[in-house]
Amino acid sequence: MTSNFLNLYTHDFARVAIAAPVCRIADPAYNAAQTIALAEQAAAQGAALVAFPELGLSAYTCDDLFHQRALLDGCLDALDSIVAASVQWKLALVVGVPLRVEHQLYNCAVVIANGQIQGVVPKSYLPNYGEFYDARQFSSGDYAVATEIDLLGERVQFGSGLLFEVADMPLFKFHVEICEDVWVPIPPSSFAALAGATVLVNLSASNALVGKAGYRNQLVSQQSARCISAYLYTSAGSGESTTDLAWDGQGVICENGELLAESKRFADEATLTFADIDLERLSRERMRMNTFAQSVQRHAAEVNKFRTVFFELEIGREEPLALKRCIERFPYVPSDARRRDERCNEVYNIQVQALAQRLTSSNIKKIVIGISGGLDSTHALLVCARVMDKLKLPRTNILAYTMPGFATSERTLTQAHALMKLVGCSAQEIDIRPSCIQMLKDLNHPYAEGQAQYDITFENVQAGERTNHLFRLANHHHAIVCGTGDLSELALGWCTYGVGDHMSHYNVNASVPKTLISHLVRWVAESGVIGRNDAQVLLDILGTEISPELVPGTADGQPEQRTESTIGPYELQDFNLYYVLRFGFRPSKVAFLSLTAWHDKEQGRWPDGDHVARNQYSLGAIKHNLGIFLDRFFRTSQFKRSCVPNAPKVGSGGSLSPRGDWRAPSDAQSVVWLEELRSIPVQDERN
């Protein structure tokens, strides 16, 4: 089968849907027609699975009508019509129906695909409290003797321990439970997940009560998180009997604790809600968390009870199919303003607490820090200021130095002095050019003889002199050097090794990416956490182009060095870092996610033509910059990360400390990543 790069199934995503049709009580033919109509819509949207409510073919609120043969026979006829219709769809559907098995009546979920019944799952836990009387009509599937049943002329698998695996989508293995099954202390789906199910499905008929919707959301979210799975919860809605109850048709789709989609509650019409789940992400999380495997071993007796039913769906991968799922452009920075403020507050306080603890445990009361007038040193200084406040020490215990070199601009030098004044720290300026000239003379470097040779040695002499001064100043004043380099720079190796900005006594920014640092500085400016003084300088720094300022600029005052012209835009490289470091995705999938994030799509379709709007990146630009990232990250930069100073980890997005999230050989190659990257179909790799 030929796969299209622009098709979500190529990248181990699966589109799923939850349906809440309008039902009629004890009218199976009508309910089957509604089911077929919604299944057709789901298939047209490229879904691989659609789930319907509990006892959807009869309606849940039939009560003792479930013991009427006419109703049960009608449900079989309705089921037969759905099975016949499913021949035309490339999707699996799960419908709820009452079934007679060996003189018992069971509340069942029937899995249908390719014009066949693939299996039948009976409900395990039957509530018999409050408004529920399931045990009055039904038997528990846990005590069923049969493992196969005759149904509509077929011999099909039967039992609560069934898993369903889509043969042409090996990561898509699903389990079905019914309503109350997920409300018990150990739901059947918990063991199903340990047995390999990545997708958990619940057919429910849960009535509406004040506050119940929020609880259901939490229940589904937490079950998906504990099981490292996707969880599809669909529930009965309009048409169910309101003799004593009301129904809201709430449906929820979660993935590893994250809400992906939720249906409209109290809808008068049928609802169909979609979500694209990342099967590879779930698989990788289970592989990374070795305690998941330990749980499998601990509960081997339950896990071994499951049986797997295999079938194919022949999902189309030839044509483009864009993600409906929202992929954030800035995975380290929440798009919601309230959550973004919460994230900034938490990161800032983690950094403050960590540095304060280091000072306290070392019995040191002073900090030495270099201030460039750029983003990273600005935020590090803001952290230092709050640390002094926390420890009830004067901010003058922060010994801040700005150290202009051969390429320092008037703008950044002015900003550095204004920032130090704003913070109220001890502020000094040290001109490093004389000591750099001496070093260049000692090296017989052409620049010392008046030649304009601006090579790596020329740059590193300046970076080294700054760091050397900071360490000796710290010795002299019984202080520690606070590092300023960020996670993005460590990932790309954009720092001077050893005696350079690579080294410090403690680095507060080491696990904070550049895109988040800019938001942290803005948050400090707007929140006034370091004081209600004029913070315009912070906004000026945010507007300054990122440059190491180690090579003299142009005659018009513009910096000769533009960091992002060398290593790529930080907004793209931070995106690449997140998905490579956090999930280990292959380059083509990272590029697909990046393209999804940076292109505005309508109704799940890719934009026509090659037009790239403002604030968007073409696939060629994404591929080109991802290539820069992969080679720098895997081949050229690990030796710097193998000996980084202590620093606090601030988020699950990753730390590059060899004592934490990332251990890698310093002499690895980038060949396999770059080879896989070449599979991305694009002509111009820069546009």
Secondary structure, DSSP 4 states (H G I P E B T S, - for coil): ----TTBGGGGTEEEEEEEE----TT-HHHHHHHHHHHHHHHHHTT-SEEE--TTTTT-GGGGGGGG-HHHHHHHHHHHHHHHHHGGG-SSEEEEEEEEEETTEEEEEEEEEETTEEEEEEE-S----STT--HHHH---GGG---SEEEETTEEEEBSTTEEEEETTSTT-EEEEEEGGGGTSSS-HHHHHHHTT-SEEEEEE--B--TTHHHHHHHHHHHHHHHTTSEEEEEE--TTS--SS--B----EEEETTEEEEEPPTT-SS-EEEEEEEEHHHHHHHHHH-HHHHHHHHHTHHHHTT-EEEEE------SS-B---S---S-TTS-SSHHHHHHHHHHHHHHHHHHHHHHHHHHT---EEEE--SSHHHHHHHHHHHHHHHHTT--GGGEEEEE---TT--HHHHHHHHHHHHHHT-EEEE---HHHHHHHHHHTT-GGGGT-----HHHHHHHHHHHHHHHHHHHHHHT-EEEE---HHHHHHT-S--SSSTT--SEETTTT--HHHHHHHHHHHHHHTTT-SS--HHHHHHHTSPP----S---TTS--S--HHHHH--HHHHHHHHHHHHHH---HHHHHHHHHHHHS--BTTBPPSTT---TT---HHHHHHHHHHHHHIIIIISHHHHTTPPP-----TT----TTTT----TT---HHHHHHHTTS--S-S--
